[in-house]
Amino acid sequence: MDFRKFYIPTVIAGLALLTSANQAQAQTTSNLTGTWYCGGSSSPSYIRQVGSELWELSDAGYQVTSTFNGTVLNGYINGTWADLPKASYTNYGYVSGKVVSATQITLTYTFASAPGVVNTYICNR
């Protein structure tokens, strides 16, 4: 009997199951959907998580209004952000961060529009 006919498809199926399980585990970070307050601000940031994708709106009225889109995988957040025209700022850049717990994340905003400017916030809900 040629075991390759049985063995190779079984190994491939097993690898596919492991890959699928690892992808599901990577996406099981706490659901971050909700209202967050970052950096001691009383202005809310609203986050929506769909699978591993994140959407955020930070609204401080006419001072600063910004949004970011990114992903959360294995507890790490990465994406891009931009100020919206509601406020007077027109900055944009990259956001990275970490899920500390179900009620706390850290976010670091790197300004592509102002090289060298970096702001880090602790956000709680």
Secondary structure by P-SEA (a helix, b strand, c coil): cccccccaaaaaaaaaaaaaaaaaaaacccccccccccccccbbbbbbbcccbbbbbbbccccccccccccccccbbbbbbbbccccccbbbbbbbbbcccccbbbbbbbbcccccbbbbbbbcc
